[in-house]
Amino acid sequence: MPMLPLDGVSLHCDTRGDGAPVLLLHGLGSSGRDWELVTPRLAAGHRVIVPDARGHGRSETPSGPYGVPLFTRDIAALCDALGLTRVHVVGLSMGGMMGFQLAVDRPDLVRSLVIVNSGPELKARTLRRKFAFALRLLVLRFLGPMGMAKMLAPRLFPKPEQAELRQRVLDTLGHNDADAYRRATRGLLGWSVLERVKDIACPVLVLHSERDYTPLSEKQAYVALLRDARLQVLSDSGHAAPLDQPEQLAEAVEGFLREVEGAAPATRLPA
């Protein structure tokens, strides 16, 4: 079932393993390949579903504006088409944004949520953040996806021994459809569900890499707003944790899933 036709788009989706469903959501300009070093371990005890968002990877690239709500509606429709309920959702960067949107829009669907180097909004609240957003749009406009890939690769993987991972960024992010990538980027800027996260009732694990773009304090601030959440730091890791620390990340996710699945439902006392 590599391609699944939905309303207005067909999404590429890989599945592997058996058991409780785990949905892995990738980052901007990437694809489900973000998770290829993590999937085998998670699939040993779960049914792992790895889609490509519209305009990404091997999914279709329809015209029109993109954005987190639209990407998330596609993923919800995919889950419904597959008959999935009570899904463990794990999202990296843009995928984490989609995870938050899914948790507030379809709480019936989300059993637990793992957020990797992401947050519940992407707003330019400081001059530094405004400059970073403007720079990204300028790079995409004048240098295209390959220019963006060349800028991001050494930030994502700065170590000398990470040359293959830097090349991977050029080979994947750098070969995006330029128009779709610009539309996806614009669709993320200004997005927020921050005021709605207090309503998320499922357990949440937030993973922060030591070298992530955003500081630990930003994650701590929104974790404090969630009902049932904790934060864990991934050591010696950058933004793309599933690639530079796949074992450490998989171990954290597996431990969290064991806790969620082992938790006994609350017993209702007789009136």
N, C-alpha and C positions, 0 to 999 in steps of 0.2 A: 504494500500500500504506500508507494512512494509519493503519489500525488493524490490529494483529497479535494474534490470540487466543493466549494462552499458558495455562498451568495456573493457573487461579484468577483471572486478570486479563487484560484486553486493553490493550495499550500503544499509544499513538499514536507513530508513528515516521516521520520524513521521511528520505529518501535523495536524494543528489545527487552527480553526477559518476561517474567511472570510475577504476579503478586499485586500489592497495592500500587496504584498508578503514581508515578513521579513525572512531572512535566518540567523540562529544562528549557529555559528561555534565554536566547542569546543577546549579544550587545549590538549597538548601532554599527551598520556597515559590515556586519559579519554574518554568521549563519550558525546552524546547529553544530557545525564543526568545532565551535568554541568548547564543546563538552566531550569531544571524542576521547580524551584521556581519563575522563571521569565516568562516562557511561558504563564501561564494562564492570566496574566495581559496584555501582549502584544496581545494575541489572542482575547481579547475582541473587538479589532478594526482592526485586521490585520489577514492575512493568514500567519501563522508561520510555517516555514519549518526547521526541526531540523535533519540533517543527522549525521551519524557516519562516520568518515573518514576511508579509507581502513586500515585494520590492527587494528582498534579500535572498541570498543563496540561490536555491533552485526553484523557489516559488515564483508565481507570476508577478508581473510588475504593472498593475493597472495604472491608468492615469488618475489625476486628481490629487488633492492634498492628502498627506499622510499625518499621522500623529498617534500618541499613546492610546487614546480611546478607540481609534479605529483598529490599530494593531491588536488591542485587547479583545475587541468584539470578534475579530477573526479567530483568535485563540479560543474564546468561549464557544464559538460555533463549531470549531474543530472538536473540542471536548464533547459537546452535545452530539455531534455526528458519530463519534466513537463510543458513545454511551458511557462516558466517564463521569463519575461522581466522587466527591470527597477526595480531591486530588492534592498531593503534596506538590507545591509549586516552588521551583528554585529559579531565580532570575539573576542574571549578571548585567549590571549597568542598565542599559535600556530595558533588558529583560526584567530587572528588578522593578523598574517603573511600571512595566506591564503587570507584574505580580501585585503591586499595590493597587493598581486600577482594578484588577480582577477581584481582589479581596474586598474592595468596597462596592463594586457593582454586582458581583455574583458570589456573595458569601456562602451560598449553598454549595458552590463548586469547590471551594478552597478548604482543605482539611488542615493544612499547615503552610507556612510561608518561610522561605529562606531568601534573604536579600543579600546579594554579593556586590559590594562596592557601588551602592546605589542609594536612592532616597525617594521620598514621596513628593518631591517637586524639583523642577529645574528652572529656577527663576534667578535673574541677575539682580541680586539685592545689594551688591557692592560694586564699586567702580572696577575693581580687579576682575570680578566675574563678568561684568559688561564688556570689558576689553577682551576677555577670553572668548566670549561668544562671538563678538564682532570679528576677531581674528580668524576663528574657525570658518565663518561664512565667507570671508575674503579669500582664504586659502582655497576653499571649495570652488568659489567663483572663478578665480584666475589660474589655479594650478590643478584643479580637479581632484578626484579621489587619490591618484598617485601622489600628488603633492601633499595631501593630508596624510597618507600612509608614511611618506618619508619623514614627516614632522613627528608623527606619533610613535613610530617603531622604536627609536632610541629611548623614548620616555617610558614606553611599556616594558622594554627589555634592555636595560642599560648595561648589563654585565658583558664582558668580552666573550664569555662562553655561551651567550644567548644569540649568537649570530643566526642560527637556523630559525629561531623564533622571530627575529627581526625580519628575515626574508619572508617568513610566512605572512607577516602583516602586509608586505608589499604585494605578495601573490594573491591575497584574499581581498583585504580592504582596498588595495590599489586598483583592483579590476572591477569595482562596483560600477553599475550604470550611473553615470554622473548626475543625470536629472533626478533619478529616484533617490540617490543619496542626499542630494540637496533638499529634496522635499521631505525626506525623513528627518533630516537635521533640523530644518525649520519647524517641523511638527513637534519636536521635543521641547524647544525653547519656550518658556513661559508656562509649561504644563505644571499642574499642582493638584494633589489630593490631600495636602497636609492637614487641612481642617477636618477631614473625614477619617483620619487614621484612628482616632479615638474610638471609632465604631467597630474596628477590626477585632473580632473575638477569638480568632484562631491563634494557636501558638506561633510565634515569630522568632526566627534566629537571624540576626544581622551579623554578617561577616565583613570585617574591615581589614584590608591589606595595609601593612606598614607603610608602603610607598604609594598608596592610592592618591588620586588627584585631590580628593576632598579630605579634610582633616577628621580625625577621630571624634572631635568635639561635635561636629555636625551630626554624626550618627548617634552619639550619646543623647543629643537634644531630642531627636525624634523618637528614639527608643523609649525615652521617658514618657512619651505621649501614648504609647501602646499599652493595652491591657495586660498582655501576656507575652513579654519579649525579653530577650537577653542579647548581649553583644559579645562577640568573640573576635580576637585579633589573629590574623594569619601572619606569621612571622616570615621575614625575608621574601615578601611577595609584593608585586605591583598590581595595577588595576586589573590585568587579565589573569586573575588567580587560577582559573581552571587550566591554564596552560603552564604557568610557572610554578605552581604548587598544587598539582592535581591530587596527590595523595593526601596532603594536609587538608585540602578542602573536602575531599570525599570522606575522610574520617570524621570531620566535623558534621557533615550532612548526615552520614549514617548514624552517628550517635544521637543526633537530634531526632531523626525519624524513629529510632528505637524507643526513645522516650515518649514521643507522641503516640506511637502505636501500642505501647505498653501501658499507657495511662488508662486506668479503669474509669468508665463513665460515672459521673456523680449519681449516687443513689437518692432517689426522691423519697423522702419520709412521708408516711401516711398522714393525711390531714387530721 
